[in-house]
Amino acid sequence: MADKLNIEWGRNEYSELLKRWPKDENGRPEAPVFLRCEKNLDMSDELLVNMLEAYQIPCLRIYPGDGAFGRVVLGASGWGVDIYVPESLYQDAKELTEGEVCYEDL
């Protein structure tokens, strides 16, 4: 039974993202492009990512500074979260998020 275990704890989020991420002609994942930084305290990052995912635009979340630690310990990152999208879908993502207020603009 032990040889049938597939231990993915901690990796599942990124392995699922990699399956959905567009590939280039050589089968390598496209380069991620920075879309915007979102607050992590009020769920605005979740809303943005879920909206983009509904339009088949996968999103990579990077927690700057010690944000990943804060997310684990406190449940939210005080530094916010950087949202990246595939290069080929950047323009679509930008148009979908126009009019949205980014906390860096405040």
N, C-alpha and C positions, 0 to 999 in steps of 0.2 A: 504494500500500500504506500510506503514511503516514496517509492520511485514514481508514483503517479501524482504526487503533490506538486503544484505549480505555485511557488511562493512569489507573489507579486506585490506584497504589502509595500507601500511607499513608491512603487514604480507604476502602478496601474494607471494613474492619471496621465502620465507622460506617454506611456505605451499606447493608450487609446488615442491621444492627441496625434501621435506620430502616424497612426493608421489613417487619420482623416486629413493630415497635412498634405497639400499638393506636392508632387514630385516633379523634378525636371526631366529632360529627355534621357538622362542617364540613370534615373531612378533615385536620385538623391533628393532629400527634402529641400524645398525652396528656402531662400533666406528669409528670416523673420524681419519685419519692419516695425519700428516703434509707431504705435498709433496714438497713445495718450497715457497719462498717468491718472489714476482714479483713487478716490478715498476708499479705504477698506473698512471704515468704521460704520457706515450707514448702508452697506450692501449695494452701493452704486456700481461697484465693480462686477458683482454678480449679475445685476440687471443688464449692464452693458454686454457682458460676455454671453449671457443667455439670448439677448436680442440678436447679436451677431451670429451665434451658433444656429439660431432659427433660420437665418439666411444662408446657411451652409458656409459660414466663414469661421474657420477654427481660430482659436485665440490661445496664445501662450502668455501666462502670467509670470512676471518676475517681480520678486519682492526686494526692492533696493535696501541698501544698508543692512541693518539687522532685522529687517521686516519679517523675514521667514521665521526667525526665532520668536518675535512678538506674536506672529500668527499662531504658532504652536502653543505658546505659554498663555497668551491673553485671548486668543481667538480672533484677533485682528492685528493688522500691521499699522503702527503709527506713522510709518513712512509712505503709506499708500501702496499701490500696485501698478507696475508698468504693464500695459497691454500691448502685445505684439501680434501682428497678423501676417499671413503669407504675402510676399511681395506682389504676386499677381492679383491679389484681392484687396490690396491696400486702398485703391481708389474707391472701390465699392464700400468698404468699411468706413472710409472718411465721409463719403456722401451720406451714408446711413446715420452717422453720428453728428452730422452738422446740426447746429442749433442746440446740441447738448452742452451743458455747462461743465467744464473741467475745473476742478478745484484749484488748479494752478493759475487759472484765469482770474480768480477772485482776489 
